[in-house]
Amino acid sequence: MRKIINSTYVSLDGVVENPQNWTGPYFRDEAAAYARELLFSCGALLMGRRTFDGFSRAWPAMEESTGDFGVRMNTLPHYVVSDSLRKPGWGDTTAIRRADAVAAITRLKERGGRDILQYGFGPVSRTLVKHGLLDELRLWIHPVFVGPGDPEDLLTRKGFAASMKLADTRVFTTGVIIATYVPAAK
């Protein structure tokens, strides 16, 4: 069975939104190599609508500057959970309705092939955790306080709780820590 691996940038104060505004100084060769290894080890991308909207606008224009990383982002099968998306328009993209998400993602995991990568932590991620579908959470903890944000900018949400177990850590020279968690035994 394929795993679902979530890779999320987070600030010291729990902000996950708009990482393009605060992660740049910390993304150097070792982070790029880690990100590349992760992307190329997976066979599909899973995302929510907000992540899909951002990625589908940005990545098609980034192949020239990012080379085979950008090509891989654009050519992997994409799965987006959305009730309103009718014509995804970004490569090989399949829209999954919210009501069907748990069953559809369970079927995706049961298919043969490489693992499934999810970027960002939002409603889809919380659904995965709630239903035992998220296998790994890789938090890229950045040594920066972004400042107060709206509740939807933060990793946590009222009413959401889960226990995780630390499985691995990686520390970059920039001070970024990648903490890999797996679901704790129930």
C-alpha atoms as an extended CHARMM CRD file, in Angstrom:
* protein
*
       186  EXT
         1         1  MET       CA              0.0000000000        0.0000000000        0.0000000000  PROA      1               0.0000000000
         2         2  ARG       CA              1.2520000000        3.4600000000       -0.8650000000  PROA      2               0.0000000000
         3         3  LYS       CA              1.8990000000        5.9740000000        1.8770000000  PROA      3               0.0000000000
         4         4  ILE       CA              0.6710000000        9.5290000000        1.9740000000  PROA      4               0.0000000000
         5         5  ILE       CA              3.4780000000       11.8620000000        3.0040000000  PROA      5               0.0000000000
         6         6  ASN       CA              2.6690000000       15.4370000000        3.9470000000  PROA      6               0.0000000000
         7         7  SER       CA              5.4450000000       18.0210000000        3.6250000000  PROA      7               0.0000000000
         8         8  THR       CA              4.6420000000       21.3620000000        5.2470000000  PROA      8               0.0000000000
         9         9  TYR       CA              6.6290000000       24.5220000000        5.9180000000  PROA      9               0.0000000000
        10        10  VAL       CA              5.8200000000       26.0180000000        9.3170000000  PROA      10              0.0000000000
        11        11  SER       CA              7.1660000000       29.0130000000       11.2350000000  PROA      11              0.0000000000
        12        12  LEU       CA              7.9930000000       28.9770000000       14.9360000000  PROA      12              0.0000000000
        13        13  ASP       CA              4.6360000000       30.6110000000       15.6220000000  PROA      13              0.0000000000
        14        14  GLY       CA              2.6920000000       27.9610000000       13.6780000000  PROA      14              0.0000000000
        15        15  VAL       CA              2.0630000000       29.8570000000       10.4380000000  PROA      15              0.0000000000
        16        16  VAL       CA              1.7640000000       27.6580000000        7.3300000000  PROA      16              0.0000000000
        17        17  GLU       CA              0.2560000000       30.1170000000        4.8430000000  PROA      17              0.0000000000
        18        18  ASN       CA              2.2250000000       32.0360000000        2.2160000000  PROA      18              0.0000000000
        19        19  PRO       CA              5.5500000000       30.3050000000        2.8430000000  PROA      19              0.0000000000
        20        20  GLN       CA              6.9210000000       31.9960000000       -0.2780000000  PROA      20              0.0000000000
        21        21  ASN       CA              7.0200000000       35.1760000000        1.8270000000  PROA      21              0.0000000000
        22        22  TRP       CA              9.2200000000       33.8260000000        4.6490000000  PROA      22              0.0000000000
        23        23  THR       CA             11.0860000000       30.6350000000        3.6320000000  PROA      23              0.0000000000
        24        24  GLY       CA             13.3940000000       31.9970000000        0.9120000000  PROA      24              0.0000000000
        25        25  PRO       CA             16.4240000000       32.8000000000        3.1020000000  PROA      25              0.0000000000
        26        26  TYR       CA             16.3480000000       29.2340000000        4.4600000000  PROA      26              0.0000000000
        27        27  PHE       CA             16.0640000000       27.3300000000        1.1760000000  PROA      27              0.0000000000
        28        28  ARG       CA             19.6330000000       26.4520000000        0.2060000000  PROA      28              0.0000000000
        29        29  ASP       CA             21.3250000000       23.4820000000       -1.4550000000  PROA      29              0.0000000000
        30        30  GLU       CA             20.6520000000       20.9660000000        1.3370000000  PROA      30              0.0000000000
        31        31  ALA       CA             16.9490000000       21.8810000000        1.4640000000  PROA      31              0.0000000000
        32        32  ALA       CA             16.7140000000       21.7280000000       -2.3300000000  PROA      32              0.0000000000
        33        33  ALA       CA             18.3330000000       18.2790000000       -2.3400000000  PROA      33              0.0000000000
        34        34  TYR       CA             15.9290000000       17.0260000000        0.3410000000  PROA      34              0.0000000000
        35        35  ALA       CA             12.8960000000       18.4500000000       -1.4770000000  PROA      35              0.0000000000
        36        36  ARG       CA             14.0920000000       16.8920000000       -4.7280000000  PROA      36              0.0000000000
        37        37  GLU       CA             14.6200000000       13.4790000000       -3.1380000000  PROA      37              0.0000000000
        38        38  LEU       CA             11.1290000000       13.5790000000       -1.6480000000  PROA      38              0.0000000000
        39        39  LEU       CA              9.3990000000       14.6950000000       -4.8530000000  PROA      39              0.0000000000
        40        40  PHE       CA             11.1800000000       12.1570000000       -7.0350000000  PROA      40              0.0000000000
        41        41  SER       CA             10.4340000000        9.3140000000       -4.6100000000  PROA      41              0.0000000000
        42        42  CYS       CA              6.6850000000        9.8720000000       -4.9710000000  PROA      42              0.0000000000
        43        43  GLY       CA              4.3440000000        9.0190000000       -7.8050000000  PROA      43              0.0000000000
        44        44  ALA       CA              1.4490000000       11.4680000000       -7.3150000000  PROA      44              0.0000000000
        45        45  LEU       CA              0.4990000000       14.7550000000       -5.6820000000  PROA      45              0.0000000000
        46        46  LEU       CA             -2.5620000000       15.2170000000       -3.4630000000  PROA      46              0.0000000000
        47        47  MET       CA             -3.7850000000       18.6810000000       -2.5580000000  PROA      47              0.0000000000
        48        48  GLY       CA             -6.6380000000       20.8420000000       -1.4600000000  PROA      48              0.0000000000
        49        49  ARG       CA             -8.1420000000       23.5090000000       -3.6690000000  PROA      49              0.0000000000
        50        50  ARG       CA             -6.0910000000       26.4460000000       -2.3240000000  PROA      50              0.0000000000
        51        51  THR       CA             -2.8050000000       24.6220000000       -2.8170000000  PROA      51              0.0000000000
        52        52  PHE       CA             -3.9250000000       23.4650000000       -6.2560000000  PROA      52              0.0000000000
        53        53  ASP       CA             -4.8180000000       27.0060000000       -7.2980000000  PROA      53              0.0000000000
        54        54  GLY       CA             -1.4050000000       28.3190000000       -6.2680000000  PROA      54              0.0000000000
        55        55  PHE       CA              0.5690000000       25.4330000000       -7.7460000000  PROA      55              0.0000000000
        56        56  SER       CA             -1.3510000000       25.2970000000      -11.0310000000  PROA      56              0.0000000000
        57        57  ARG       CA             -0.6690000000       29.0140000000      -11.5970000000  PROA      57              0.0000000000
        58        58  ALA       CA              2.9970000000       28.9180000000      -10.5880000000  PROA      58              0.0000000000
        59        59  TRP       CA              4.5440000000       25.6250000000      -11.6710000000  PROA      59              0.0000000000
        60        60  PRO       CA              3.8320000000       25.6140000000      -15.4240000000  PROA      60              0.0000000000
        61        61  ALA       CA              5.9260000000       28.7880000000      -15.7580000000  PROA      61              0.0000000000
        62        62  MET       CA              8.7410000000       27.4730000000      -13.5490000000  PROA      62              0.0000000000
        63        63  GLU       CA             10.0620000000       24.5680000000      -15.6060000000  PROA      63              0.0000000000
        64        64  GLU       CA             12.7660000000       26.6950000000      -17.1970000000  PROA      64              0.0000000000
        65        65  SER       CA             14.0890000000       27.9760000000      -13.8670000000  PROA      65              0.0000000000
        66        66  THR       CA             13.7160000000       24.7130000000      -11.9120000000  PROA      66              0.0000000000
        67        67  GLY       CA             14.5420000000       22.1500000000      -14.6070000000  PROA      67              0.0000000000
        68        68  ASP       CA             13.5190000000       18.5610000000      -14.0250000000  PROA      68              0.0000000000
        69        69  PHE       CA             12.0300000000       19.4320000000      -10.6080000000  PROA      69              0.0000000000
        70        70  GLY       CA              9.4960000000       21.6750000000      -12.3390000000  PROA      70              0.0000000000
        71        71  VAL       CA              8.8990000000       19.0930000000      -15.0440000000  PROA      71              0.0000000000
        72        72  ARG       CA              8.1830000000       16.5020000000      -12.3490000000  PROA      72              0.0000000000
        73        73  MET       CA              5.7870000000       18.8400000000      -10.5120000000  PROA      73              0.0000000000
        74        74  ASN       CA              3.9050000000       19.4300000000      -13.7480000000  PROA      74              0.0000000000
        75        75  THR       CA              3.8080000000       15.8530000000      -15.0370000000  PROA      75              0.0000000000
        76        76  LEU       CA              2.9980000000       13.8050000000      -11.9300000000  PROA      76              0.0000000000
        77        77  PRO       CA             -0.6550000000       12.8200000000      -11.5940000000  PROA      77              0.0000000000
        78        78  HSD       CA             -2.4000000000       15.4520000000       -9.4340000000  PROA      78              0.0000000000
        79        79  TYR       CA             -5.4180000000       14.7770000000       -7.2270000000  PROA      79              0.0000000000
        80        80  VAL       CA             -7.2820000000       17.7840000000       -5.8630000000  PROA      80              0.0000000000
        81        81  VAL       CA            -10.1270000000       17.6810000000       -3.3440000000  PROA      81              0.0000000000
        82        82  SER       CA            -12.6720000000       20.2550000000       -4.4750000000  PROA      82              0.0000000000
        83        83  ASP       CA            -16.4110000000       20.5190000000       -4.9370000000  PROA      83              0.0000000000
        84        84  SER       CA            -16.2220000000       23.4700000000       -7.3170000000  PROA      84              0.0000000000
        85        85  LEU       CA            -13.3650000000       22.5530000000       -9.6470000000  PROA      85              0.0000000000
        86        86  ARG       CA            -14.7700000000       21.2970000000      -12.9450000000  PROA      86              0.0000000000
        87        87  LYS       CA            -11.8930000000       21.6290000000      -15.4320000000  PROA      87              0.0000000000
        88        88  PRO       CA             -8.6190000000       21.4600000000      -13.5080000000  PROA      88              0.0000000000
        89        89  GLY       CA             -6.4310000000       22.4010000000      -16.4850000000  PROA      89              0.0000000000
        90        90  TRP       CA             -3.0360000000       21.4850000000      -15.0180000000  PROA      90              0.0000000000
        91        91  GLY       CA             -1.5690000000       18.3710000000      -16.5680000000  PROA      91              0.0000000000
        92        92  ASP       CA             -2.9490000000       15.0450000000      -15.3940000000  PROA      92              0.0000000000
        93        93  THR       CA             -5.3350000000       16.3130000000      -12.7030000000  PROA      93              0.0000000000
        94        94  THR       CA             -8.2950000000       14.4980000000      -11.1990000000  PROA      94              0.0000000000
        95        95  ALA       CA            -10.8040000000       16.3710000000       -9.0420000000  PROA      95              0.0000000000
        96        96  ILE       CA            -12.2110000000       14.5150000000       -6.0230000000  PROA      96              0.0000000000
        97        97  ARG       CA            -15.4310000000       15.7130000000       -4.4020000000  PROA      97              0.0000000000
        98        98  ARG       CA            -15.2340000000       16.3410000000       -0.6540000000  PROA      98              0.0000000000
        99        99  ALA       CA            -18.0190000000       13.8650000000        0.0670000000  PROA      99              0.0000000000
       100       100  ASP       CA            -16.0550000000       11.1710000000       -1.7850000000  PROA      100             0.0000000000
       101       101  ALA       CA            -12.5980000000       12.1430000000       -0.5110000000  PROA      101             0.0000000000
       102       102  VAL       CA            -12.0600000000        9.4730000000        2.1630000000  PROA      102             0.0000000000
       103       103  ALA       CA            -13.1460000000        6.6040000000       -0.0970000000  PROA      103             0.0000000000
       104       104  ALA       CA            -11.3100000000        7.9590000000       -3.1490000000  PROA      104             0.0000000000
       105       105  ILE       CA             -8.0700000000        8.5890000000       -1.2530000000  PROA      105             0.0000000000
       106       106  THR       CA             -8.2900000000        5.1530000000        0.3640000000  PROA      106             0.0000000000
       107       107  ARG       CA             -8.5060000000        3.6580000000       -3.1460000000  PROA      107             0.0000000000
       108       108  LEU       CA             -5.5140000000        5.7620000000       -4.2590000000  PROA      108             0.0000000000
       109       109  LYS       CA             -3.4600000000        4.4010000000       -1.3850000000  PROA      109             0.0000000000
       110       110  GLU       CA             -4.4440000000        0.8260000000       -2.2660000000  PROA      110             0.0000000000
       111       111  ARG       CA             -3.2270000000        1.1630000000       -5.8650000000  PROA      111             0.0000000000
       112       112  GLY       CA              0.2620000000       -0.0160000000       -6.6080000000  PROA      112             0.0000000000
       113       113  GLY       CA              3.0000000000        2.4700000000       -7.2280000000  PROA      113             0.0000000000
       114       114  ARG       CA              5.0670000000        5.0730000000       -5.4730000000  PROA      114             0.0000000000
       115       115  ASP       CA              3.9460000000        7.0700000000       -2.4450000000  PROA      115             0.0000000000
       116       116  ILE       CA              1.6420000000       10.0960000000       -2.6260000000  PROA      116             0.0000000000
       117       117  LEU       CA              2.9850000000       13.5220000000       -1.6690000000  PROA      117             0.0000000000
       118       118  GLN       CA              0.9090000000       16.3110000000       -0.1810000000  PROA      118             0.0000000000
       119       119  TYR       CA              2.2160000000       19.8460000000        0.2970000000  PROA      119             0.0000000000
       120       120  GLY       CA              0.7250000000       22.1540000000        2.9290000000  PROA      120             0.0000000000
       121       121  PHE       CA             -1.5160000000       21.3990000000        5.8840000000  PROA      121             0.0000000000
       122       122  GLY       CA             -5.1750000000       22.3440000000        5.6670000000  PROA      122             0.0000000000
       123       123  PRO       CA             -8.6560000000       20.8230000000        5.5410000000  PROA      123             0.0000000000
       124       124  VAL       CA             -7.6140000000       17.8640000000        3.3900000000  PROA      124             0.0000000000
       125       125  SER       CA             -4.7230000000       17.0650000000        5.7390000000  PROA      125             0.0000000000
       126       126  ARG       CA             -6.9840000000       17.1890000000        8.7750000000  PROA      126             0.0000000000
       127       127  THR       CA             -9.4090000000       14.8110000000        7.0250000000  PROA      127             0.0000000000
       128       128  LEU       CA             -6.5120000000       12.4420000000        6.2950000000  PROA      128             0.0000000000
       129       129  VAL       CA             -5.4140000000       12.4820000000        9.9410000000  PROA      129             0.0000000000
       130       130  LYS       CA             -8.9700000000       12.0440000000       11.2230000000  PROA      130             0.0000000000
       131       131  HSD       CA             -9.4960000000        8.9490000000        9.0510000000  PROA      131             0.0000000000
       132       132  GLY       CA             -6.0610000000        7.3850000000        9.5700000000  PROA      132             0.0000000000
       133       133  LEU       CA             -4.9230000000        8.0220000000        6.0040000000  PROA      133             0.0000000000
       134       134  LEU       CA             -1.8760000000       10.2240000000        6.6440000000  PROA      134             0.0000000000
       135       135  ASP       CA              1.2240000000        8.0650000000        7.0920000000  PROA      135             0.0000000000
       136       136  GLU       CA              3.9250000000       10.7150000000        7.5960000000  PROA      136             0.0000000000
       137       137  LEU       CA              3.9350000000       14.3910000000        8.4760000000  PROA      137             0.0000000000
       138       138  ARG       CA              7.1870000000       16.1690000000        7.6480000000  PROA      138             0.0000000000
       139       139  LEU       CA              7.2030000000       19.5960000000        9.2380000000  PROA      139             0.0000000000
       140       140  TRP       CA              9.8860000000       21.9400000000        7.9330000000  PROA      140             0.0000000000
       141       141  ILE       CA             10.2230000000       24.1180000000       11.0340000000  PROA      141             0.0000000000
       142       142  HSD       CA             11.7220000000       27.4600000000       10.0480000000  PROA      142             0.0000000000
       143       143  PRO       CA             13.5580000000       29.6250000000       12.6110000000  PROA      143             0.0000000000
       144       144  VAL       CA             11.3510000000       32.6430000000       12.0680000000  PROA      144             0.0000000000
       145       145  PHE       CA              8.3290000000       34.2150000000       13.7080000000  PROA      145             0.0000000000
       146       146  VAL       CA              6.0050000000       35.3840000000       10.9490000000  PROA      146             0.0000000000
       147       147  GLY       CA              3.6840000000       37.2880000000       13.2350000000  PROA      147             0.0000000000
       148       148  PRO       CA              0.0280000000       37.0380000000       14.0540000000  PROA      148             0.0000000000
       149       149  GLY       CA             -2.1380000000       35.6810000000       11.3300000000  PROA      149             0.0000000000
       150       150  ASP       CA             -5.7170000000       34.7550000000       10.8250000000  PROA      150             0.0000000000
       151       151  PRO       CA             -6.7940000000       31.3870000000       12.2350000000  PROA      151             0.0000000000
       152       152  GLU       CA             -6.7380000000       29.8730000000        8.7220000000  PROA      152             0.0000000000
       153       153  ASP       CA             -3.0390000000       30.8280000000        8.4330000000  PROA      153             0.0000000000
       154       154  LEU       CA             -2.0530000000       28.5170000000       11.2960000000  PROA      154             0.0000000000
       155       155  LEU       CA             -1.2290000000       24.8220000000       11.4540000000  PROA      155             0.0000000000
       156       156  THR       CA             -3.7540000000       24.2080000000       14.2320000000  PROA      156             0.0000000000
       157       157  ARG       CA             -7.5280000000       24.5650000000       14.2610000000  PROA      157             0.0000000000
       158       158  LYS       CA            -10.1140000000       24.6280000000       17.0160000000  PROA      158             0.0000000000
       159       159  GLY       CA            -11.5750000000       21.1610000000       17.4620000000  PROA      159             0.0000000000
       160       160  PHE       CA             -8.7190000000       19.3440000000       15.7140000000  PROA      160             0.0000000000
       161       161  ALA       CA             -6.4880000000       17.1020000000       17.7900000000  PROA      161             0.0000000000
       162       162  ALA       CA             -4.1950000000       14.1850000000       17.0020000000  PROA      162             0.0000000000
       163       163  SER       CA             -1.2970000000       12.3640000000       18.6300000000  PROA      163             0.0000000000
       164       164  MET       CA              1.8500000000       11.8680000000       16.6020000000  PROA      164             0.0000000000
       165       165  LYS       CA              5.1300000000       10.0910000000       17.2760000000  PROA      165             0.0000000000
       166       166  LEU       CA              8.5120000000       11.4850000000       16.2460000000  PROA      166             0.0000000000
       167       167  ALA       CA             10.0930000000        9.1950000000       13.6450000000  PROA      167             0.0000000000
       168       168  ASP       CA             13.0550000000       11.2310000000       12.3860000000  PROA      168             0.0000000000
       169       169  THR       CA             14.7240000000       14.6340000000       12.4460000000  PROA      169             0.0000000000
       170       170  ARG       CA             16.9710000000       16.4030000000       10.0200000000  PROA      170             0.0000000000
       171       171  VAL       CA             18.6770000000       19.7070000000       10.7730000000  PROA      171             0.0000000000
       172       172  PHE       CA             19.9850000000       22.0220000000        8.0600000000  PROA      172             0.0000000000
       173       173  THR       CA             22.7740000000       24.5520000000        8.5280000000  PROA      173             0.0000000000
       174       174  THR       CA             20.1880000000       27.3360000000        8.1030000000  PROA      174             0.0000000000
       175       175  GLY       CA             18.4700000000       26.2230000000       11.3110000000  PROA      175             0.0000000000
       176       176  VAL       CA             15.5330000000       24.5690000000        9.5490000000  PROA      176             0.0000000000
       177       177  ILE       CA             14.5200000000       21.3460000000       11.2840000000  PROA      177             0.0000000000
       178       178  ILE       CA             12.5570000000       18.7160000000        9.4120000000  PROA      178             0.0000000000
       179       179  ALA       CA             10.6590000000       16.7640000000       12.0360000000  PROA      179             0.0000000000
       180       180  THR       CA              9.0270000000       13.6360000000       10.6400000000  PROA      180             0.0000000000
       181       181  TYR       CA              6.0440000000       12.3300000000       12.5660000000  PROA      181             0.0000000000
       182       182  VAL       CA              3.9010000000        9.2450000000       12.1630000000  PROA      182             0.0000000000
       183       183  PRO       CA              0.5260000000        8.6070000000       13.7940000000  PROA      183             0.0000000000
       184       184  ALA       CA              0.8590000000        7.4710000000       17.3950000000  PROA      184             0.0000000000
       185       185  ALA       CA             -0.5070000000        4.0460000000       18.2280000000  PROA      185             0.0000000000
       186       186  LYS       CA             -4.0670000000        4.2550000000       19.4760000000  PROA      186             0.0000000000
